[in-house]
Amino acid sequence: MIPLLAVSLLALGASGQTTGVTTRYWDCCKPSCSWNDKASVTQPVLTCDASGNTLTDPNVKSGCDGGSAFTCTNMSPFAVDDNTAYGFAAVSIAGSTEAAWCCACYQLTFTDGPIAGKTMTVQATNTGGDLGSNHFDILMPGGGVGIFTNGCPAQFGSWNGGQQYGGVSSREECSNLPASLVEGCQFRFDWFEGADNPGVTFQEVSCPAELTSISGCQRL
């Protein structure tokens, strides 16, 4: 996860939406919301083993801690149309807790860079001690492994995902990733237009079925 030199505190944009910041990551670890009792949900976020088989037991240890539960590769972001996309994110909301945001969905409207005006709906599947206030660390293959450097090699045997913070630097480098993650990596240079940590306004929204069918998790 990419460290920020400064993080905005809770603030309201002109539209009444809350302002926030974004970064990107893909560390292959078991998401925090995949554990039991994090929130009132239908079930924790699904995980996968190193072979891509879905795990339904929330007690399987994370692959970043020597276990066999990893982020499923189908949690890569994807475009709906030229201006709309879906995905997943590690989240930290000012004044809130995982109990409130695990498996909740947020519509992000990008406010700067090449994708200003585009929207992306993300489901919160994770959090992080290195996240700031109103911070969305968007899951993007090749986005950088952040502080957890051992998860992706454990899942795939090797990992050539670019810089620890920031990840790959070009669309061509996406071909260095496992085949199941290449398209998700290319998303960053296609729909996302190579934007580098764009600002957002955001609001909580109902989760689209396209996301909950992947995560397996819905709030009650």
Buried (B, 14 or more C-beta within 10 A) or exposed (E): BBEBEEBBEEEEBEEEBBBBBBBBBBBBBBBBBBBEEBBEBEBBBBBBBBEEEEBEEBEBEBBBEEBBBBBBBBBBBBBBEEEEBBBBBBBBBBEEEBEBBBBBBBBBBBBEBEBEEBBBBBBBBBBBEBBBBBBBBBBBBBBBBBBBEBBBBBBBEEBBBBEBBBBBEEBEBBEBBBEBBBBBBBBBBEBBBEBEBBBBBBEBEEBBEEBBEBBBBBBE
